[in-house]
């Protein structure tokens, strides 16, 4: 995307081959399911072949790295962490290569920043805090430069807020709670007016709820913490669109469990298990809460295993 969060599913014919591509957006994947895995894997194979056929076509190379990143993020949702990190790293490597050819291309700079921040989250959750900090610092550096040049660019502002939220998570993991709260607050300040203007925009909704829950986790008093979590939960439960997005349902479970409403979260947890959702952060949350969440072997077999 240069419209990274939007775009309708579309088919495209290239050299007699149909590429479905699900819209080349960078944040919002459809719900986890076997059909989407097959589609993304097929798209990745097609785009890779086209890149090999036209190695000097930078536009084709960009399409390939976008599809590879989409596949990687979707694998992460299903718990295939190793291949998710591999695919996002490969996408980032390709974006870095393109940037060397077109250093002033802001679209490529944006992909570099976005994929660096998304890779940072996976690195952090896998325990590689040093790599996570390095990746996200790169993202923040690029996005600070982009947003300084054009403060009205909402897409860049949203990416910047996502990187700030990841920074908050990394600081929290390092027990730098006050600094983590400051980063989460910066992200929330950017995202709140965006959500007010576009309450049904999925990327903004996911980013805002994530930032608000980190803001709650880093607050210094219980009343503020609970108030922020209840506010986030209220927004998520009032949403009329994207209700089948497992990431939104996962955030709702996070809020419910943090508010000690374990019984209220059970239905959503079961729904996520049925969907094969195994985001590492969500699985870790359930482990901390001592909630059984075994691998859904039927789903794993359906998508061809890991």
VOTILO-952812 format. One record per residue (C-alpha): residue number from 1; chain; x, y, z. Coordinates in steps of 0.05 Angstrom, whole numbers, padded with zeros to 5 digits. Example, Ala and Ser with C-alpha at 12.3 -4.5 7.8 and 13.67 -1.06 7.14 Angstrom:
// residues 2
<pos->1&unit->A&X->00246&Y->-00090&Z->00156> .
<pos->2&unit->A&X->00273&Y->-00021&Z->00143> .
// end
This chain:
// residues 306
<pos->1&unit->A&X->00000&Y->00000&Z->00000> .
<pos->2&unit->A&X->00019&Y->00069&Z->-00004> .
<pos->3&unit->A&X->-00050&Y->00064&Z->00025> .
<pos->4&unit->A&X->-00022&Y->00013&Z->00074> .
<pos->5&unit->A&X->-00084&Y->-00003&Z->00113> .
<pos->6&unit->A&X->-00136&Y->-00003&Z->00059> .
<pos->7&unit->A&X->-00151&Y->-00032&Z->-00008> .
<pos->8&unit->A&X->-00202&Y->-00083&Z->-00028> .
<pos->9&unit->A&X->-00184&Y->-00154&Z->-00047> .
<pos->10&unit->A&X->-00166&Y->-00154&Z->-00120> .
<pos->11&unit->A&X->-00143&Y->-00201&Z->-00174> .
<pos->12&unit->A&X->-00089&Y->-00184&Z->-00224> .
<pos->13&unit->A&X->-00065&Y->-00220&Z->-00285> .
<pos->14&unit->A&X->00009&Y->-00220&Z->-00301> .
<pos->15&unit->A&X->00038&Y->-00262&Z->-00356> .
<pos->16&unit->A&X->-00023&Y->-00307&Z->-00356> .
<pos->17&unit->A&X->-00020&Y->-00317&Z->-00280> .
<pos->18&unit->A&X->-00074&Y->-00291&Z->-00234> .
<pos->19&unit->A&X->-00049&Y->-00258&Z->-00170> .
<pos->20&unit->A&X->-00103&Y->-00251&Z->-00117> .
<pos->21&unit->A&X->-00062&Y->-00213&Z->-00067> .
<pos->22&unit->A&X->-00117&Y->-00195&Z->-00018> .
<pos->23&unit->A&X->-00099&Y->-00122&Z->-00027> .
<pos->24&unit->A&X->-00026&Y->-00106&Z->-00014> .
<pos->25&unit->A&X->-00039&Y->-00075&Z->00053> .
<pos->26&unit->A&X->00013&Y->-00077&Z->00108> .
<pos->27&unit->A&X->-00027&Y->-00083&Z->00172> .
<pos->28&unit->A&X->-00094&Y->-00115&Z->00165> .
<pos->29&unit->A&X->-00096&Y->-00188&Z->00146> .
<pos->30&unit->A&X->-00163&Y->-00225&Z->00145> .
<pos->31&unit->A&X->-00179&Y->-00273&Z->00202> .
<pos->32&unit->A&X->-00135&Y->-00334&Z->00209> .
<pos->33&unit->A&X->-00160&Y->-00392&Z->00167> .
<pos->34&unit->A&X->-00133&Y->-00446&Z->00122> .
<pos->35&unit->A&X->-00160&Y->-00414&Z->00059> .
<pos->36&unit->A&X->-00121&Y->-00351&Z->00071> .
<pos->37&unit->A&X->-00056&Y->-00389&Z->00083> .
<pos->38&unit->A&X->-00064&Y->-00425&Z->00017> .
<pos->39&unit->A&X->-00078&Y->-00359&Z->-00018> .
<pos->40&unit->A&X->-00019&Y->-00323&Z->00013> .
<pos->41&unit->A&X->00029&Y->-00380&Z->-00001> .
<pos->42&unit->A&X->00005&Y->-00383&Z->-00073> .
<pos->43&unit->A&X->00013&Y->-00307&Z->-00081> .
<pos->44&unit->A&X->00083&Y->-00310&Z->-00051> .
<pos->45&unit->A&X->00103&Y->-00365&Z->-00099> .
<pos->46&unit->A&X->00075&Y->-00326&Z->-00159> .
<pos->47&unit->A&X->00107&Y->-00260&Z->-00140> .
<pos->48&unit->A&X->00174&Y->-00295&Z->-00127> .
<pos->49&unit->A&X->00172&Y->-00327&Z->-00196> .
<pos->50&unit->A&X->00156&Y->-00260&Z->-00228> .
<pos->51&unit->A&X->00214&Y->-00227&Z->-00192> .
<pos->52&unit->A&X->00261&Y->-00282&Z->-00215> .
<pos->53&unit->A&X->00236&Y->-00272&Z->-00286> .
<pos->54&unit->A&X->00245&Y->-00197&Z->-00282> .
<pos->55&unit->A&X->00303&Y->-00185&Z->-00233> .
<pos->56&unit->A&X->00312&Y->-00112&Z->-00254> .
<pos->57&unit->A&X->00239&Y->-00094&Z->-00244> .
<pos->58&unit->A&X->00239&Y->-00057&Z->-00178> .
<pos->59&unit->A&X->00163&Y->-00049&Z->-00178> .
<pos->60&unit->A&X->00156&Y->-00125&Z->-00182> .
<pos->61&unit->A&X->00208&Y->-00132&Z->-00127> .
<pos->62&unit->A&X->00166&Y->-00087&Z->-00083> .
<pos->63&unit->A&X->00104&Y->-00128&Z->-00095> .
<pos->64&unit->A&X->00143&Y->-00191&Z->-00076> .
<pos->65&unit->A&X->00168&Y->-00162&Z->-00010> .
<pos->66&unit->A&X->00098&Y->-00138&Z->00008> .
<pos->67&unit->A&X->00067&Y->-00207&Z->-00004> .
<pos->68&unit->A&X->00124&Y->-00240&Z->00035> .
<pos->69&unit->A&X->00111&Y->-00194&Z->00094> .
<pos->70&unit->A&X->00036&Y->-00209&Z->00092> .
<pos->71&unit->A&X->00051&Y->-00284&Z->00093> .
<pos->72&unit->A&X->00100&Y->-00274&Z->00151> .
<pos->73&unit->A&X->00051&Y->-00235&Z->00193> .
<pos->74&unit->A&X->-00003&Y->-00287&Z->00180> .
<pos->75&unit->A&X->00043&Y->-00343&Z->00200> .
<pos->76&unit->A&X->00056&Y->-00306&Z->00265> .
<pos->77&unit->A&X->-00018&Y->-00303&Z->00279> .
<pos->78&unit->A&X->-00021&Y->-00379&Z->00274> .
<pos->79&unit->A&X->00040&Y->-00390&Z->00318> .
<pos->80&unit->A&X->00093&Y->-00407&Z->00265> .
<pos->81&unit->A&X->00142&Y->-00359&Z->00297> .
<pos->82&unit->A&X->00205&Y->-00383&Z->00263> .
<pos->83&unit->A&X->00180&Y->-00376&Z->00192> .
<pos->84&unit->A&X->00144&Y->-00312&Z->00209> .
<pos->85&unit->A&X->00209&Y->-00280&Z->00231> .
<pos->86&unit->A&X->00244&Y->-00309&Z->00170> .
<pos->87&unit->A&X->00193&Y->-00280&Z->00121> .
<pos->88&unit->A&X->00191&Y->-00211&Z->00153> .
<pos->89&unit->A&X->00267&Y->-00209&Z->00154> .
<pos->90&unit->A&X->00269&Y->-00227&Z->00081> .
<pos->91&unit->A&X->00218&Y->-00173&Z->00065> .
<pos->92&unit->A&X->00260&Y->-00123&Z->00104> .
<pos->93&unit->A&X->00323&Y->-00145&Z->00067> .
<pos->94&unit->A&X->00289&Y->-00135&Z->00000> .
<pos->95&unit->A&X->00264&Y->-00066&Z->00022> .
<pos->96&unit->A&X->00334&Y->-00048&Z->00044> .
<pos->97&unit->A&X->00361&Y->-00068&Z->-00024> .
<pos->98&unit->A&X->00308&Y->-00026&Z->-00060> .
<pos->99&unit->A&X->00324&Y->00033&Z->-00015> .
<pos->100&unit->A&X->00396&Y->00030&Z->-00038> .
<pos->101&unit->A&X->00372&Y->00039&Z->-00109> .
<pos->102&unit->A&X->00319&Y->00092&Z->-00092> .
<pos->103&unit->A&X->00342&Y->00126&Z->-00028> .
<pos->104&unit->A&X->00292&Y->00184&Z->-00035> .
<pos->105&unit->A&X->00231&Y->00140&Z->-00046> .
<pos->106&unit->A&X->00189&Y->00154&Z->00015> .
<pos->107&unit->A&X->00144&Y->00094&Z->00000> .
<pos->108&unit->A&X->00204&Y->00047&Z->00007> .
<pos->109&unit->A&X->00227&Y->00084&Z->00069> .
<pos->110&unit->A&X->00159&Y->00072&Z->00099> .
<pos->111&unit->A&X->00162&Y->-00002&Z->00085> .
<pos->112&unit->A&X->00231&Y->-00005&Z->00117> .
<pos->113&unit->A&X->00204&Y->00028&Z->00179> .
<pos->114&unit->A&X->00140&Y->-00012&Z->00183> .
<pos->115&unit->A&X->00172&Y->-00080&Z->00173> .
<pos->116&unit->A&X->00228&Y->-00062&Z->00222> .
<pos->117&unit->A&X->00176&Y->-00046&Z->00276> .
<pos->118&unit->A&X->00135&Y->-00108&Z->00261> .
<pos->119&unit->A&X->00197&Y->-00152&Z->00262> .
<pos->120&unit->A&X->00218&Y->-00119&Z->00328> .
<pos->121&unit->A&X->00154&Y->-00144&Z->00361> .
<pos->122&unit->A&X->00167&Y->-00216&Z->00339> .
<pos->123&unit->A&X->00240&Y->-00211&Z->00361> .
<pos->124&unit->A&X->00218&Y->-00184&Z->00429> .
<pos->125&unit->A&X->00167&Y->-00239&Z->00439> .
<pos->126&unit->A&X->00219&Y->-00291&Z->00420> .
<pos->127&unit->A&X->00265&Y->-00264&Z->00474> .
<pos->128&unit->A&X->00315&Y->-00228&Z->00429> .
<pos->129&unit->A&X->00309&Y->-00161&Z->00463> .
<pos->130&unit->A&X->00373&Y->-00133&Z->00434> .
<pos->131&unit->A&X->00351&Y->-00147&Z->00363> .
<pos->132&unit->A&X->00282&Y->-00119&Z->00378> .
<pos->133&unit->A&X->00310&Y->-00054&Z->00404> .
<pos->134&unit->A&X->00356&Y->-00047&Z->00344> .
<pos->135&unit->A&X->00300&Y->-00061&Z->00294> .
<pos->136&unit->A&X->00250&Y->-00014&Z->00326> .
<pos->137&unit->A&X->00302&Y->00042&Z->00335> .
<pos->138&unit->A&X->00312&Y->00039&Z->00260> .
<pos->139&unit->A&X->00237&Y->00045&Z->00250> .
<pos->140&unit->A&X->00231&Y->00104&Z->00296> .
<pos->141&unit->A&X->00289&Y->00140&Z->00264> .
<pos->142&unit->A&X->00257&Y->00134&Z->00195> .
<pos->143&unit->A&X->00187&Y->00152&Z->00218> .
<pos->144&unit->A&X->00209&Y->00212&Z->00258> .
<pos->145&unit->A&X->00242&Y->00239&Z->00195> .
<pos->146&unit->A&X->00181&Y->00225&Z->00152> .
<pos->147&unit->A&X->00131&Y->00254&Z->00201> .
<pos->148&unit->A&X->00174&Y->00316&Z->00210> .
<pos->149&unit->A&X->00172&Y->00328&Z->00135> .
<pos->150&unit->A&X->00097&Y->00319&Z->00131> .
<pos->151&unit->A&X->00060&Y->00323&Z->00197> .
<pos->152&unit->A&X->-00007&Y->00316&Z->00162> .
<pos->153&unit->A&X->00007&Y->00248&Z->00132> .
<pos->154&unit->A&X->-00040&Y->00204&Z->00173> .
<pos->155&unit->A&X->-00010&Y->00139&Z->00147> .
<pos->156&unit->A&X->00059&Y->00158&Z->00170> .
<pos->157&unit->A&X->00032&Y->00182&Z->00237> .
<pos->158&unit->A&X->-00003&Y->00115&Z->00247> .
<pos->159&unit->A&X->00061&Y->00077&Z->00232> .
<pos->160&unit->A&X->00099&Y->00123&Z->00280> .
<pos->161&unit->A&X->00048&Y->00109&Z->00335> .
<pos->162&unit->A&X->00056&Y->00034&Z->00323> .
<pos->163&unit->A&X->00131&Y->00039&Z->00331> .
<pos->164&unit->A&X->00123&Y->00081&Z->00394> .
<pos->165&unit->A&X->00077&Y->00027&Z->00423> .
<pos->166&unit->A&X->00129&Y->-00026&Z->00408> .
<pos->167&unit->A&X->00180&Y->00019&Z->00442> .
<pos->168&unit->A&X->00135&Y->00021&Z->00503> .
<pos->169&unit->A&X->00130&Y->-00055&Z->00504> .
<pos->170&unit->A&X->00206&Y->-00062&Z->00499> .
<pos->171&unit->A&X->00217&Y->-00011&Z->00555> .
<pos->172&unit->A&X->00165&Y->-00046&Z->00598> .
<pos->173&unit->A&X->00201&Y->-00112&Z->00587> .
<pos->174&unit->A&X->00265&Y->-00079&Z->00611> .
<pos->175&unit->A&X->00228&Y->-00052&Z->00673> .
<pos->176&unit->A&X->00233&Y->00020&Z->00651> .
<pos->177&unit->A&X->00161&Y->00032&Z->00668> .
<pos->178&unit->A&X->00159&Y->00109&Z->00669> .
<pos->179&unit->A&X->00193&Y->00113&Z->00601> .
<pos->180&unit->A&X->00147&Y->00059&Z->00574> .
<pos->181&unit->A&X->00087&Y->00100&Z->00597> .
<pos->182&unit->A&X->00113&Y->00161&Z->00562> .
<pos->183&unit->A&X->00121&Y->00124&Z->00496> .
<pos->184&unit->A&X->00051&Y->00093&Z->00502> .
<pos->185&unit->A&X->00023&Y->00162&Z->00518> .
<pos->186&unit->A&X->00055&Y->00191&Z->00456> .
<pos->187&unit->A&X->00025&Y->00136&Z->00414> .
<pos->188&unit->A&X->-00044&Y->00144&Z->00445> .
<pos->189&unit->A&X->-00041&Y->00220&Z->00433> .
<pos->190&unit->A&X->-00029&Y->00208&Z->00360> .
<pos->191&unit->A&X->-00081&Y->00154&Z->00351> .
<pos->192&unit->A&X->-00139&Y->00181&Z->00392> .
<pos->193&unit->A&X->-00159&Y->00236&Z->00343> .
<pos->194&unit->A&X->-00148&Y->00189&Z->00284> .
<pos->195&unit->A&X->-00196&Y->00138&Z->00315> .
<pos->196&unit->A&X->-00247&Y->00193&Z->00331> .
<pos->197&unit->A&X->-00246&Y->00213&Z->00257> .
<pos->198&unit->A&X->-00247&Y->00142&Z->00229> .
<pos->199&unit->A&X->-00276&Y->00096&Z->00283> .
<pos->200&unit->A&X->-00287&Y->00038&Z->00235> .
<pos->201&unit->A&X->-00216&Y->00039&Z->00205> .
<pos->202&unit->A&X->-00186&Y->-00028&Z->00226> .
<pos->203&unit->A&X->-00112&Y->-00009&Z->00228> .
<pos->204&unit->A&X->-00126&Y->00052&Z->00271> .
<pos->205&unit->A&X->-00173&Y->00013&Z->00317> .
<pos->206&unit->A&X->-00122&Y->-00042&Z->00329> .
<pos->207&unit->A&X->-00065&Y->00006&Z->00340> .
<pos->208&unit->A&X->-00105&Y->00051&Z->00387> .
<pos->209&unit->A&X->-00129&Y->-00007&Z->00430> .
<pos->210&unit->A&X->-00059&Y->-00036&Z->00434> .
<pos->211&unit->A&X->-00031&Y->00031&Z->00455> .
<pos->212&unit->A&X->-00086&Y->00042&Z->00506> .
<pos->213&unit->A&X->-00075&Y->-00026&Z->00538> .
<pos->214&unit->A&X->00000&Y->-00012&Z->00544> .
<pos->215&unit->A&X->-00017&Y->00056&Z->00573> .
<pos->216&unit->A&X->-00059&Y->00019&Z->00625> .
<pos->217&unit->A&X->-00004&Y->-00031&Z->00640> .
<pos->218&unit->A&X->00046&Y->00024&Z->00653> .
<pos->219&unit->A&X->00001&Y->00070&Z->00694> .
<pos->220&unit->A&X->00023&Y->00083&Z->00765> .
<pos->221&unit->A&X->-00044&Y->00075&Z->00801> .
<pos->222&unit->A&X->-00097&Y->00021&Z->00799> .
<pos->223&unit->A&X->-00155&Y->00069&Z->00786> .
<pos->224&unit->A&X->-00123&Y->00097&Z->00723> .
<pos->225&unit->A&X->-00103&Y->00027&Z->00700> .
<pos->226&unit->A&X->-00174&Y->00000&Z->00708> .
<pos->227&unit->A&X->-00205&Y->00061&Z->00677> .
<pos->228&unit->A&X->-00162&Y->00055&Z->00614> .
<pos->229&unit->A&X->-00176&Y->-00019&Z->00607> .
<pos->230&unit->A&X->-00251&Y->-00009&Z->00616> .
<pos->231&unit->A&X->-00250&Y->00047&Z->00565> .
<pos->232&unit->A&X->-00213&Y->00004&Z->00514> .
<pos->233&unit->A&X->-00260&Y->-00055&Z->00527> .
<pos->234&unit->A&X->-00321&Y->-00011&Z->00518> .
<pos->235&unit->A&X->-00296&Y->00013&Z->00450> .
<pos->236&unit->A&X->-00280&Y->-00058&Z->00427> .
<pos->237&unit->A&X->-00346&Y->-00085&Z->00448> .
<pos->238&unit->A&X->-00384&Y->-00029&Z->00413> .
<pos->239&unit->A&X->-00349&Y->-00040&Z->00346> .
<pos->240&unit->A&X->-00397&Y->-00061&Z->00291> .
<pos->241&unit->A&X->-00344&Y->-00079&Z->00239> .
<pos->242&unit->A&X->-00283&Y->-00124&Z->00239> .
<pos->243&unit->A&X->-00314&Y->-00166&Z->00294> .
<pos->244&unit->A&X->-00284&Y->-00229&Z->00263> .
<pos->245&unit->A&X->-00213&Y->-00202&Z->00267> .
<pos->246&unit->A&X->-00176&Y->-00248&Z->00317> .
<pos->247&unit->A&X->-00128&Y->-00193&Z->00337> .
<pos->248&unit->A&X->-00185&Y->-00149&Z->00360> .
<pos->249&unit->A&X->-00216&Y->-00207&Z->00398> .
<pos->250&unit->A&X->-00148&Y->-00222&Z->00428> .
<pos->251&unit->A&X->-00142&Y->-00151&Z->00454> .
<pos->252&unit->A&X->-00212&Y->-00156&Z->00483> .
<pos->253&unit->A&X->-00191&Y->-00219&Z->00520> .
<pos->254&unit->A&X->-00130&Y->-00183&Z->00546> .
<pos->255&unit->A&X->-00172&Y->-00128&Z->00574> .
<pos->256&unit->A&X->-00222&Y->-00176&Z->00606> .
<pos->257&unit->A&X->-00168&Y->-00218&Z->00638> .
<pos->258&unit->A&X->-00132&Y->-00156&Z->00665> .
<pos->259&unit->A&X->-00198&Y->-00134&Z->00695> .
<pos->260&unit->A&X->-00205&Y->-00202&Z->00729> .
<pos->261&unit->A&X->-00264&Y->-00222&Z->00686> .
<pos->262&unit->A&X->-00238&Y->-00291&Z->00667> .
<pos->263&unit->A&X->-00306&Y->-00322&Z->00659> .
<pos->264&unit->A&X->-00327&Y->-00267&Z->00609> .
<pos->265&unit->A&X->-00266&Y->-00282&Z->00567> .
<pos->266&unit->A&X->-00278&Y->-00357&Z->00559> .
<pos->267&unit->A&X->-00324&Y->-00352&Z->00498> .
<pos->268&unit->A&X->-00275&Y->-00308&Z->00460> .
<pos->269&unit->A&X->-00216&Y->-00353&Z->00479> .
<pos->270&unit->A&X->-00254&Y->-00413&Z->00451> .
<pos->271&unit->A&X->-00270&Y->-00375&Z->00388> .
<pos->272&unit->A&X->-00197&Y->-00357&Z->00379> .
<pos->273&unit->A&X->-00175&Y->-00429&Z->00391> .
<pos->274&unit->A&X->-00224&Y->-00453&Z->00337> .
<pos->275&unit->A&X->-00194&Y->-00402&Z->00289> .
<pos->276&unit->A&X->-00124&Y->-00428&Z->00302> .
<pos->277&unit->A&X->-00101&Y->-00362&Z->00332> .
<pos->278&unit->A&X->-00034&Y->-00369&Z->00367> .
<pos->279&unit->A&X->-00003&Y->-00300&Z->00369> .
<pos->280&unit->A&X->00057&Y->-00306&Z->00415> .
<pos->281&unit->A&X->00036&Y->-00248&Z->00459> .
<pos->282&unit->A&X->-00034&Y->-00278&Z->00468> .
<pos->283&unit->A&X->-00009&Y->-00348&Z->00483> .
<pos->284&unit->A&X->00039&Y->-00319&Z->00535> .
<pos->285&unit->A&X->-00018&Y->-00280&Z->00567> .
<pos->286&unit->A&X->-00060&Y->-00344&Z->00575> .
<pos->287&unit->A&X->00000&Y->-00380&Z->00604> .
<pos->288&unit->A&X->00008&Y->-00325&Z->00657> .
<pos->289&unit->A&X->-00066&Y->-00332&Z->00672> .
<pos->290&unit->A&X->-00059&Y->-00408&Z->00677> .
<pos->291&unit->A&X->-00111&Y->-00418&Z->00622> .
<pos->292&unit->A&X->-00102&Y->-00482&Z->00581> .
<pos->293&unit->A&X->-00094&Y->-00466&Z->00507> .
<pos->294&unit->A&X->-00066&Y->-00527&Z->00470> .
<pos->295&unit->A&X->-00047&Y->-00528&Z->00397> .
<pos->296&unit->A&X->-00108&Y->-00537&Z->00352> .
<pos->297&unit->A&X->-00080&Y->-00597&Z->00314> .
<pos->298&unit->A&X->-00139&Y->-00599&Z->00266> .
<pos->299&unit->A&X->-00125&Y->-00528&Z->00244> .
<pos->300&unit->A&X->-00050&Y->-00540&Z->00239> .
<pos->301&unit->A&X->-00062&Y->-00600&Z->00194> .
<pos->302&unit->A&X->-00111&Y->-00561&Z->00152> .
<pos->303&unit->A&X->-00059&Y->-00508&Z->00135> .
<pos->304&unit->A&X->-00006&Y->-00560&Z->00120> .
<pos->305&unit->A&X->00032&Y->-00558&Z->00186> .
<pos->306&unit->A&X->00092&Y->-00516&Z->00205> .
// end
